[in-house]
Amino acid sequence: MTTDAVARLREQVRRLERRSLPHSHADTLPTGHSAVDDHLGGGLKTGSLHDFLISDC
């Protein structure tokens, strides 16, 4: 394996490891609903896709 290939693999591993690290409150967007924000650890995680299901009730 070449040095460039190893460097690319290391960078991919670093990116994957960063995703699994706990995020800080700077990485969240508060919803304005304290119960939801508390449950989510400060709000919605930025840089992520979120899906909302709304009840018809």
C-alpha positions in Angstrom: 0.0 0.0 0.0 1.4 3.4 -0.9 1.9 6.3 1.6 -0.9 8.3 -0.1 -3.4 5.4 0.3 -2.5 5.1 4.0 -2.9 8.8 4.5 -6.3 8.7 2.8 -7.4 5.8 5.0 -6.3 7.6 8.1 -8.2 10.7 7.2 -11.4 8.6 6.6 -11.0 7.0 10.0 -10.6 10.4 11.6 -13.8 11.6 10.0 -15.7 8.5 11.1 -14.4 8.9 14.7 -15.4 12.5 14.8 -19.0 11.6 14.0 -19.2 9.3 17.0 -17.8 11.9 19.5 -20.4 13.5 21.7 -21.3 16.9 20.4 -21.1 20.2 22.3 -23.9 22.6 22.7 -22.3 24.8 20.0 -23.2 22.0 17.6 -26.9 22.2 18.5 -29.8 24.4 17.5 -32.3 24.8 20.3 -36.0 24.2 19.3 -37.4 26.5 21.9 -39.2 23.7 23.7 -37.3 23.0 26.9 -38.5 19.4 27.3 -37.4 18.5 23.7 -34.1 20.4 24.0 -33.3 18.7 27.3 -34.0 15.3 25.8 -31.8 16.0 22.8 -29.0 17.4 24.9 -29.5 21.0 23.9 -31.4 20.8 20.7 -31.2 19.5 17.2 -27.7 18.5 16.1 -26.4 20.8 13.4 -25.2 19.3 10.2 -27.6 16.4 10.5 -30.9 15.5 8.8 -33.9 15.5 11.1 -37.4 14.0 10.4 -40.5 15.2 12.2 -43.8 13.2 12.4 -46.8 15.3 13.4 -49.9 13.7 14.9 -53.3 14.4 13.5 -54.8 14.7 17.0 
